């Protein structure tokens, strides 16, 4: 397979092509980061490799929103596409002894990573889940802005000479943001209710004691009708809730902690529902009491409850059924 590593920036793409019959050589190309540039790049690759788009493997890093258009465009053109975590590329570059850094070199490193590691293929998110993701993220952003404005209001009121006009301005902004958040919450509910699959999955998730509408919406977005992960352990690992050890010989023995490798927003959304589940979810309650009886700390029990909720959420989506307690 011909490999094309792309280093993506806001305005341009730095690319390095490795031909299947010349695996040690690189061909370089720079193009703009827009549709015309994508087309130019694809035509150049097919000409140099004497191949069709289906014989080309595109490899690029996830760089905020800037990689999404080229990844989707190349996917629709028929290319195989892999989108990688930048941390993997960074670690790979260090392991290969690269010391310098520039855009063209980064493209070569990405292409070489694809050649040696054979990364899994990427597929675009289904539109309805992408829209759900976008609305939920917007709610999260607005919520942070509300809290920031409330903090500013508190500081302004606490000053020796508070400004009445500033206080009024901040108060108006808070009212506006609260109304915007309310509208967005209605929008996400409407989006879910209008799609039978999303609505059914939301019903299954909210049947779990401890899982309310908000957590249900986030888990609905994450699990995508059971297509995102093969098992619950993968979900737990993705969310950074899996315990990790740090021991070496007899001199290093740190207490196990969760990896915190995944998106922090999900861990934050799971925290309070896990505490509520101590009282109302029989499976989580039994786990919590069992861990405390073994001498585990309350925080360790909370984290275990968060993992348990993730397992239950995955289970109801996988089996397409409402929650049924395993406690007999």
C-alpha positions in Angstrom: 0.0 0.0 0.0 1.3 3.5 -0.9 1.4 5.6 2.3 0.9 9.4 2.6 1.8 11.0 5.9 0.2 14.5 6.3 1.2 17.1 8.9 -1.9 19.3 9.2 -1.9 22.9 10.1 -4.6 25.6 9.8 -3.7 26.8 6.3 -1.5 24.1 4.7 -0.8 20.4 4.5 2.8 19.1 4.5 2.8 15.7 3.0 5.3 12.8 2.6 4.6 10.0 0.2 6.2 6.5 0.5 5.7 4.4 -2.6 5.0 0.7 -2.2 8.0 -0.2 -4.6 10.4 2.3 -2.9 9.8 1.9 0.8 12.8 3.9 1.9 12.2 7.0 -0.2 10.1 10.0 0.5 8.3 12.4 -2.0 7.4 15.7 -0.5 4.4 18.0 -1.3 2.8 21.1 0.2 -0.8 22.1 -0.5 -3.4 24.4 0.9 -5.7 23.1 3.6 -8.9 23.4 1.5 -10.9 21.3 -1.0 -8.9 22.4 -4.0 -5.7 21.6 -2.2 -7.0 18.1 -1.3 -7.8 17.4 -4.9 -4.3 18.6 -6.0 -2.7 16.4 -3.4 -4.7 13.3 -4.4 -4.0 13.7 -8.1 -0.3 14.2 -7.4 -0.2 11.0 -5.2 -2.0 8.9 -7.8 0.3 10.2 -10.5 3.5 9.5 -8.6 2.4 6.1 -7.4 0.6 5.2 -10.6 -2.3 4.0 -8.4 -6.0 4.7 -7.8 -7.2 6.4 -4.6 -8.2 2.9 -3.2 -4.5 2.0 -3.2 -3.5 4.9 -1.1 -3.4 5.0 2.7 -3.6 8.5 4.3 -2.2 8.9 7.8 -2.6 12.1 9.8 -2.8 13.3 13.4 -5.9 14.5 15.1 -5.3 18.3 15.2 -8.4 19.9 16.7 -10.8 20.7 13.8 -8.1 21.2 11.2 -7.7 17.6 10.2 -11.4 16.8 9.8 -12.0 18.2 6.4 -9.1 16.5 4.7 -9.8 13.2 6.4 -13.4 13.2 5.3 -12.6 14.4 1.8 -10.0 11.7 1.3 -12.3 9.0 2.8 -15.1 10.0 0.4 -12.6 9.9 -2.5 -12.0 6.2 -1.7 -8.7 6.4 0.2 -8.0 4.4 3.3 -7.6 6.9 6.2 -6.0 6.6 9.7 -6.4 9.4 12.2 -3.8 9.1 15.1 -3.4 10.5 18.6 -0.5 13.0 18.4 1.0 11.5 21.5 1.6 8.2 19.6 3.5 10.1 16.9 5.5 12.0 19.4 6.5 8.8 21.3 7.3 7.1 18.0 9.5 10.0 16.9 11.4 9.8 20.2 11.8 6.0 19.9 13.3 6.4 16.5 15.8 9.0 17.6 14.4 12.1 15.8 15.7 15.3 17.4 14.7 18.1 15.0 11.1 19.2 14.4 9.5 20.9 11.4 6.4 20.4 9.4 8.0 18.4 6.6 9.9 16.2 8.9 6.7 15.6 10.9 5.0 14.4 7.7 7.8 11.9 7.1 7.6 10.7 10.7 3.8 10.2 10.3 4.3 8.3 7.1 7.0 6.1 8.7 4.7 5.4 11.6 2.1 4.1 9.2 4.6 2.0 7.5 5.9 0.3 10.7 2.8 0.2 12.9 0.0 -0.4 10.4 -2.6 1.8 12.3 -6.3 0.9 12.3 -8.5 2.6 9.7 -10.7 5.6 10.5 -14.3 6.0 9.6 -16.3 9.3 9.9 -18.8 9.6 12.7 -22.4 9.1 11.6 -24.0 12.6 11.1 -26.6 12.2 13.9 -23.9 11.4 16.5 -21.7 14.2 15.2 -24.6 16.7 15.7 -25.3 15.3 19.2 -21.6 15.6 20.0 -21.5 19.2 18.8 -24.5 20.3 20.8 -23.3 18.6 24.0 -19.9 20.2 23.6 -21.6 23.6 23.1 -23.6 23.1 26.3 -20.3 22.3 28.1 -18.7 25.5 26.8 -21.6 27.7 27.7 -21.7 26.1 31.2 -18.0 27.0 31.7 -18.7 30.6 30.5 -21.5 30.9 33.0 -19.3 29.8 35.8 -16.6 32.2 34.7 -19.0 35.1 34.6 -20.3 34.2 38.1 -16.7 34.2 39.4 -16.2 37.6 37.9 -19.4 38.9 39.5 -18.3 37.6 42.9 -14.9 39.3 42.6 -16.5 42.6 41.4 -19.0 42.6 44.3 -16.1 41.8 46.8 -13.9 44.8 45.7 -13.7 47.9 47.9 -15.4 50.0 45.2 -17.6 47.8 43.1 -18.8 49.2 39.8 -22.6 49.1 39.4 -22.3 49.3 35.6 -19.9 46.3 35.5 -22.1 44.3 37.9 -25.1 45.0 35.6 -23.1 44.0 32.5 -22.0 40.7 34.1 -25.5 40.0 35.3 -27.0 40.5 31.9 -24.4 38.2 30.4 -25.2 35.5 32.9 -28.9 35.8 32.1 -28.2 35.5 28.4 -25.9 32.5 28.8 -28.4 30.7 31.1 -31.1 31.2 28.5 -28.8 29.9 25.8 -28.0 26.9 27.9 -31.7 26.2 28.4 -32.3 26.4 24.6 -29.4 24.1 23.9 -30.7 21.5 26.4 -34.1 21.6 24.6 -32.3 21.2 21.3 -30.4 18.1 22.4 -33.6 16.5 23.8 -35.4 17.2 20.5 -32.5 15.8 18.5 -32.6 12.6 20.4 -36.4 12.3 20.4 -36.6 12.8 16.7 -34.4 9.7 16.0 -35.9 6.4 17.0 -32.6 4.7 17.6 -31.2 7.6 19.7 -34.5 7.8 21.6 -34.6 4.1 22.4 -31.0 4.0 23.6 -31.7 7.0 25.8 -34.6 5.2 27.3 -32.4 2.2 28.1 -29.7 4.4 29.6 -32.2 6.3 31.8 -33.6 3.1 33.1 -30.4 2.6 35.1 -30.8 4.0 38.7 -28.2 6.8 39.0 -28.2 7.7 35.2 -30.2 10.8 34.5 -31.0 12.5 31.2 -27.6 14.4 31.1 -25.4 11.4 31.7 -27.6 9.4 29.4 -27.1 11.9 26.6 -23.3 11.8 27.0 -23.2 8.0 27.1 -25.6 7.8 24.2 -23.1 10.0 22.2 -20.1 7.9 23.4 -21.5 4.4 22.8 -23.2 5.1 19.4 -25.7 2.2 19.6 -22.9 -0.2 20.5 -20.7 0.5 17.5 -17.8 2.4 19.2 -16.4 -0.3 21.4 -16.3 -4.1 21.4 -16.6 -4.5 25.2 -17.1 -2.6 28.4 -13.4 -2.8 29.3 -12.5 -0.8 26.2 -15.0 1.9 27.3 -13.5 2.1 30.8 -10.0 2.3 29.4 -11.0 5.1 26.9 -12.5 7.1 29.7 -9.3 6.8 31.8 -11.1 4.9 34.6 -8.8 1.8 34.4 -6.4 1.3 37.3 -2.7 1.5 36.5 0.2 0.2 38.5 3.6 1.9 39.1 6.0 -0.6 40.6 9.6 -1.6 39.9 11.6 -4.1 41.9 11.4 -3.6 45.7 12.2 0.2 45.8 9.3 1.6 43.7 5.8 0.7 44.8 3.3 3.5 44.3 -0.4 3.2 45.0 -2.5 2.2 42.0 -4.4 5.1 40.4 -6.7 5.5 37.4 -5.0 6.4 34.2 -7.1 9.5 33.4 -6.1 9.0 29.8 -9.5 9.8 28.2 -11.8 12.9 28.1 -12.1 14.3 31.5 -15.7 15.5 30.8 -17.0 12.0 31.0 -15.3 11.3 34.4 -16.9 14.6 35.7 -20.3 13.6 34.4 -20.0 10.1 36.0 -18.9 11.3 39.5 -22.2 12.5 41.0 -24.4 9.8 39.4 -22.0 7.2 40.9 -22.7 8.7 44.4 -26.4 8.7 43.7 -26.2 5.0 42.6 -24.8 4.1 46.0 -28.4 4.5 47.4 -30.6 3.6 44.4 -28.7 1.1 42.2 -28.6 -2.3 43.9 -25.6 -3.5 41.9 -23.5 -0.4 42.6 -24.6 -0.4 46.2 -23.5 -4.0 46.7 -20.1 -3.2 45.1 -19.7 -0.1 47.2 -20.4 -1.9 50.5 -18.2 -4.8 49.6 -15.2 -2.5 48.9 -15.7 -0.6 52.1 -15.9 -3.9 54.0 -12.5 -4.8 52.5 -11.0 -1.6 53.8 -10.9 0.4 50.6 -11.2 4.1 50.8 -14.4 5.9 49.9 -12.8 7.5 46.9 -11.6 4.1 45.6 -15.2 2.9 46.0 -16.5 5.9 44.1 -14.2 5.2 41.2 -15.2 1.6 41.2 -18.9 2.7 41.1 -18.1 4.9 38.1 -16.6 1.9 36.3 -19.6 -0.2 37.3 -22.0 2.4 35.8 -20.0 2.4 32.6 -20.3 -1.4 32.4 -24.0 -1.3 33.0 -24.5 1.5 30.4 -22.6 -0.6 27.8 -24.6 -3.7 28.7 -28.1 -2.1 28.2 -27.0 -0.7 24.8 -25.3 -3.9 23.7 -28.3 -6.1 24.7 -30.9 -3.4 23.8 -32.8 -3.8 27.0 -33.7 -1.8 30.1 -31.7 -2.2 33.3 -32.2 -5.4 35.2 -30.4 -5.8 38.6 -28.0 -8.7 38.9 -28.6 -8.8 42.7 -31.0 -11.7 43.5 
